[in-house]
Amino acid sequence: MIRITNHMMMNNYTKGVSDAFASANKAMEHAIDYRRFDEPSDDPLAASQTFDVHWMLSLNDNYSTNVSNLTGIMTTADKLLQNVDTLLTNADTGNVLQSINGTMNSDNRKIVANQLINTRNEIVSQMNSQYAGGYMFGGSNDTDTPFKMVGDQLYYRGVNVDTGKLKDDPSKTFDLDKLANETTYVDIGLGMKYNDDDTIDQQSVFNSSMPGIAYLGYGTDSNGNPKNVCSLLTKISDTLNSASDNEKLSTADLDKITNYINTFRESHEKLRGGQSAIGQKLQFLDSTSHYISQVNLNLKEKDNKVEYLSPYDAIGTFYSQKYCYEASLKVGAQILQQSLMDYLK
């Protein structure tokens, strides 16, 4: 009977020492990595909170990446529009004005006409620029070249910027206003939500779309003149070339060019307004970036509280478990000694 009792006692003791060693070993690991738990079952509440924080950190990283990409696109677009603004300003200077006031001869007018076409082509090239493999001014379509010259007609995504007629089927027209007001929404952490009619709340997302014709102009005015700056440059150039054999421009040609220049300047101002809007978007992205960075710091601080132990608690727990393990060994020494003496009796 004594042997059975001692055997049971030894089994219980062995299990107790093993548990104490395992606890001390785990406490030692936590004193190194400061983790609060190894498995979710160790601390279900902390594990659940950690999962939530990690999910929010992942979302925040996505928002930060989106903001960074958008900032790069918008910054590049702003610089390109500055280049276009400079080209338009240079086109609306002394040479053009001299060509219509009679102080320039026919040969020089031809030179100015060619300069205007070169300016037009350079503007088209600038507006077809890419960023990270996508066309910035293609609106909702960043995979296809947005602007193409077909003869002296400018097309935006296959639509004539003046008439709205389709390049592949001139019998059909497309709504230019629809093209110019396309939207492409990006989630940057503003709490994206939907309206009652299942449309996205525009205040909860960022519109990254920059349709090129919204900056260069489209359609015609009440006089039938094109409002696109490139089309207007073409019209002015054509008028100068058609009158190049005359020593002076006719009154009719002067009136034409004057009307074109007035519309040109109006469209130029609208482009500057669009450029200003991009500047405002850049400021908004900058402030959003700072906000996301602050949220990220707060989330990491929360993560430290729910997922990790403080060094004081981790080391304190380790020494406590170590003491328990060493104490169990001392108790075991006494149990083993007494059990052996009982056996010898």
C-alpha positions, 0 to 999 in steps of 0.5 A, a space after each residue: 500500500 505504501 508503494 502505491 501511495 508513493 508511486 501516485 505521489 511521484 506522478 503528481 510531483 513529476 507533473 507539477 514540476 513539469 508544469 512549473 518548468 513549462 510556466 517558467 520557460 514560457 515566462 522566460 520567452 515572454 521576458 525576451 519578446 514581451 508578448 502577452 500570449 502565444 496562442 489565442 487561447 492563452 488570452 482570448 480577450 487580448 487576442 481579439 483586441 490584437 486582431 482588431 488592431 492589426 486589421 486597422 493597422 493593415 487598413 491604415 497602411 493601405 490608406 497611406 499607400 493610396 495617399 502616397 500614390 495620389 500625391 505623386 500623381 497629383 504633383 506630376 499633373 500639377 507640374 505638367 499643367 504648369 508647363 501647359 500654362 507656360 506654353 499657352 502664355 507664350 502663345 498669347 504674347 507679342 508674336 500673335 498680337 503683332 501678326 494681327 495688327 498689321 506690323 508683321 509681313 506674310 512670311 513672318 505670319 507663316 512662321 507664327 502659324 507654324 509656331 502655334 501648331 508646334 505649341 499645340 502638338 507640345 500641349 497634346 504631348 504633355 497631356 498624354 504623359 504617364 505616371 507609373 504606367 497610367 495616363 494621368 489625364 485619361 479620366 476613368 481610362 488610364 490605359 489608352 492614350 487620351 489625346 490624338 490628332 487626326 488631321 487638324 482635329 483633336 480627339 479625346 478617347 475617340 471623341 471629337 473635343 469640339 463636336 462630340 462626334 465619334 472618330 470611328 462613327 461620325 454619325 454618333 456623338 458622345 456627351 462631352 460633359 459626361 467625359 469631362 466630369 468622370 469620377 474615379 473614387 479612392 478610399 483614403 480613410 475618410 470613412 467611405 459610405 453610401 447614400 440611400 440610393 446606393 451611390 457613394 458619398 463623395 465626401 467620404 472618398 477622394 476623386 482622383 479622376 483628371 479628364 484632360 478635356 476638363 482642363 483644355 476645354 471642349 465644345 463650342 461657344 455661342 459663336 460656334 468657336 471651339 473652346 478647346 485651346 488646341 483647337 483654337 490654336 489650330 484655328 488661329 494658325 489656319 487663319 494666318 496661313 490662309 491670309 499669308 499671301 496678303 500684305 495685311 490681314 483683312 478685316 474679316 480675318 482680324 475679326 476671326 482671330 480676335 474672337 479666337 483669341 478672346 475665347 482662347 484666353 477664357 479657356 486658358 483661365 479655366 485651365 488655371 482654375 483646374 490647376 488651382 483645384 489640383 493644388 487644393 487637392 494636394 493640400 488636402 492629401 498632405 493633411 490627410 497624410 499627417 492624420 493617417 500618420 497620427 492614427 498609425 502611431 495611436 494604433 501601434 501604441 494600442 497594439 503595445 498595450 493589448 499584445 505586449 507586456 511591459 518589461 517590468 511585468 514580463 521580467 517580474 513574472 519570469 522571476 516569479 515562475 522561476 522561484 516557483 520552479 526552484 521551490 518545486 525542486 526543493 520540495 521534490 528533494 524532500 519527497 524523494 528522500 522520505 519516499 526512499 526511507 519508507 521503501 527501505 523500511 
